[in-house]
Every structure is written in C-alpha cells, then in structure tokens.
Amino acid sequence: MSQQHYIERMAMRFNIDSDAKPVRTPALHGKMLVSASDVDKAAAAKLPYPALLGCLIYCAKTRPDVAYAISDAARFMGCWDSEHFNAAMRILRYLYTTRE
C-alpha cells in the first residue's frame, strides 16, 4: 500500500515543493522537544500545527519509520510553539523525500 499521492497533496498543502531541502531522518538526533511557554504559544497560535499533525498521524499507519517522531511531536498538542511546528515540518519533508 502506498501513500505517495497523499504525501504529495499534503506537501502541496503545507508549501513543500521539490526545491525543499531533502532530509534523511524524520527527527534530529539528540534534539528533545519541551513544553512551550505562554509567550511562545501565543506567537505560534496561527501556525497550522494541529492540522499538520493530524495528516502526519494518518501517514503513520503505513510508514512505521516515522511513527516515533510523530508520537513525540503529538505529545505537545496542548503546549506547542514554532519549534514543535518546525519538527513536524521536518517529518513532512522526510516523508516527501522518501515518498517513493
């Protein structure tokens, strides 16, 4: 089962194209996500983090290589900021790089 078309549509939705820097891992080694402060949460409130994470969770059904990175990002659904959004975008860039 392939989700190549779904990943390509998701990349288009979140503005990732073929010119995006390819990544070889879904998460950075040794980089831990921590809860965001109230100031950081307010600054990142307009980012589509919940929508992006929902799309990524759907991909995890057929892509177990990203399951841990997605679950790590999903732990902070109640307390996230732009750092968490960037981590989720990295997962999407990884999926886009390895979509075939």
C-alpha positions as YAML, in Angstrom:
chain: A
units: angstrom
residues:
- id: 1
  name: MET
  ca: [0.00, 0.00, 0.00]
- id: 2
  name: SER
  ca: [1.39, 3.38, -1.00]
- id: 3
  name: GLN
  ca: [0.54, 6.85, 0.21]
- id: 4
  name: GLN
  ca: [2.67, 8.68, -2.32]
- id: 5
  name: HIS
  ca: [-0.24, 10.68, -3.70]
- id: 6
  name: TYR
  ca: [-1.45, 11.61, -0.20]
- id: 7
  name: ILE
  ca: [2.06, 12.74, 0.82]
- id: 8
  name: GLU
  ca: [2.37, 14.85, -2.32]
- id: 9
  name: ARG
  ca: [-1.01, 16.51, -1.65]
- id: 10
  name: MET
  ca: [-0.03, 17.11, 1.97]
- id: 11
  name: ALA
  ca: [3.28, 18.65, 0.86]
- id: 12
  name: MET
  ca: [1.41, 20.94, -1.51]
- id: 13
  name: ARG
  ca: [-1.00, 21.94, 1.28]
- id: 14
  name: PHE
  ca: [1.85, 22.89, 3.63]
- id: 15
  name: ASN
  ca: [4.00, 24.53, 0.94]
- id: 16
  name: ILE
  ca: [6.73, 21.96, 0.47]
- id: 17
  name: ASP
  ca: [7.88, 21.54, -3.11]
- id: 18
  name: SER
  ca: [10.61, 19.74, -4.98]
- id: 19
  name: ASP
  ca: [13.02, 22.59, -4.18]
- id: 20
  name: ALA
  ca: [12.74, 21.94, -0.44]
- id: 21
  name: LYS
  ca: [15.87, 20.70, 1.23]
- id: 22
  name: PRO
  ca: [15.72, 16.89, 1.40]
- id: 23
  name: VAL
  ca: [16.20, 15.32, 4.81]
- id: 24
  name: ARG
  ca: [17.35, 11.77, 5.54]
- id: 25
  name: THR
  ca: [15.89, 11.35, 9.04]
- id: 26
  name: PRO
  ca: [12.45, 12.27, 10.38]
- id: 27
  name: ALA
  ca: [13.90, 13.90, 13.53]
- id: 28
  name: LEU
  ca: [17.16, 15.44, 14.65]
- id: 29
  name: HIS
  ca: [19.32, 13.15, 16.76]
- id: 30
  name: GLY
  ca: [19.68, 14.38, 20.34]
- id: 31
  name: LYS
  ca: [17.13, 17.20, 19.96]
- id: 32
  name: MET
  ca: [14.35, 16.91, 22.54]
- id: 33
  name: LEU
  ca: [11.10, 18.80, 22.33]
- id: 34
  name: VAL
  ca: [9.99, 20.54, 25.53]
- id: 35
  name: SER
  ca: [6.77, 22.30, 26.52]
- id: 36
  name: ALA
  ca: [6.35, 25.83, 25.25]
- id: 37
  name: SER
  ca: [5.96, 28.93, 27.38]
- id: 38
  name: ASP
  ca: [2.80, 31.04, 27.17]
- id: 39
  name: VAL
  ca: [4.60, 33.75, 25.19]
- id: 40
  name: ASP
  ca: [5.85, 31.23, 22.61]
- id: 41
  name: LYS
  ca: [2.41, 29.61, 22.36]
- id: 42
  name: ALA
  ca: [0.79, 32.94, 21.60]
- id: 43
  name: ALA
  ca: [3.36, 33.74, 18.91]
- id: 44
  name: ALA
  ca: [2.76, 30.40, 17.18]
- id: 45
  name: ALA
  ca: [-1.03, 30.32, 17.52]
- id: 46
  name: LYS
  ca: [-1.63, 30.99, 13.81]
- id: 47
  name: LEU
  ca: [0.51, 28.07, 12.61]
- id: 48
  name: PRO
  ca: [-1.48, 25.02, 11.38]
- id: 49
  name: TYR
  ca: [0.23, 22.59, 13.78]
- id: 50
  name: PRO
  ca: [-2.88, 20.54, 14.71]
- id: 51
  name: ALA
  ca: [-3.82, 20.09, 11.04]
- id: 52
  name: LEU
  ca: [-0.28, 19.11, 10.10]
- id: 53
  name: LEU
  ca: [-0.03, 16.63, 12.94]
- id: 54
  name: GLY
  ca: [-3.37, 15.07, 12.03]
- id: 55
  name: CYS
  ca: [-2.14, 14.49, 8.49]
- id: 56
  name: LEU
  ca: [1.11, 13.00, 9.78]
- id: 57
  name: ILE
  ca: [-0.70, 10.64, 12.14]
- id: 58
  name: TYR
  ca: [-2.68, 9.32, 9.19]
- id: 59
  name: CYS
  ca: [0.61, 8.62, 7.36]
- id: 60
  name: ALA
  ca: [1.98, 6.69, 10.33]
- id: 61
  name: LYS
  ca: [-0.40, 3.82, 9.57]
- id: 62
  name: THR
  ca: [1.68, 2.77, 6.58]
- id: 63
  name: ARG
  ca: [5.01, 4.40, 7.44]
- id: 64
  name: PRO
  ca: [6.33, 2.95, 10.71]
- id: 65
  name: ASP
  ca: [9.67, 4.70, 10.15]
- id: 66
  name: VAL
  ca: [8.08, 7.99, 11.20]
- id: 67
  name: ALA
  ca: [5.83, 6.69, 13.98]
- id: 68
  name: TYR
  ca: [8.13, 7.60, 16.87]
- id: 69
  name: ALA
  ca: [8.89, 11.10, 15.56]
- id: 70
  name: ILE
  ca: [5.16, 11.77, 15.08]
- id: 71
  name: SER
  ca: [4.24, 10.46, 18.52]
- id: 72
  name: ASP
  ca: [6.97, 12.62, 20.06]
- id: 73
  name: ALA
  ca: [5.55, 15.72, 18.34]
- id: 74
  name: ALA
  ca: [1.97, 14.74, 19.25]
- id: 75
  name: ARG
  ca: [2.77, 14.73, 22.98]
- id: 76
  name: PHE
  ca: [2.75, 18.52, 22.89]
- id: 77
  name: MET
  ca: [-0.64, 19.14, 21.28]
- id: 78
  name: GLY
  ca: [-1.70, 21.19, 24.29]
- id: 79
  name: CYS
  ca: [1.52, 23.15, 24.67]
- id: 80
  name: TRP
  ca: [3.32, 23.74, 21.37]
- id: 81
  name: ASP
  ca: [5.22, 26.54, 19.68]
- id: 82
  name: SER
  ca: [7.11, 27.18, 16.44]
- id: 83
  name: GLU
  ca: [9.86, 24.72, 17.42]
- id: 84
  name: HIS
  ca: [7.29, 21.92, 17.50]
- id: 85
  name: PHE
  ca: [5.86, 23.08, 14.18]
- id: 86
  name: ASN
  ca: [9.34, 23.02, 12.64]
- id: 87
  name: ALA
  ca: [9.86, 19.47, 13.95]
- id: 88
  name: ALA
  ca: [6.58, 18.39, 12.33]
- id: 89
  name: MET
  ca: [7.57, 20.10, 9.07]
- id: 90
  name: ARG
  ca: [10.84, 18.15, 9.14]
- id: 91
  name: ILE
  ca: [8.84, 14.92, 9.36]
- id: 92
  name: LEU
  ca: [6.80, 16.05, 6.36]
- id: 93
  name: ARG
  ca: [9.97, 16.92, 4.41]
- id: 94
  name: TYR
  ca: [11.30, 13.44, 5.25]
- id: 95
  name: LEU
  ca: [8.08, 11.85, 4.02]
- id: 96
  name: TYR
  ca: [8.24, 13.93, 0.85]
- id: 97
  name: THR
  ca: [11.88, 12.96, 0.29]
- id: 98
  name: THR
  ca: [11.09, 9.25, 0.74]
- id: 99
  name: ARG
  ca: [7.60, 9.20, -0.79]
- id: 100
  name: GLU
  ca: [8.53, 6.68, -3.47]
...
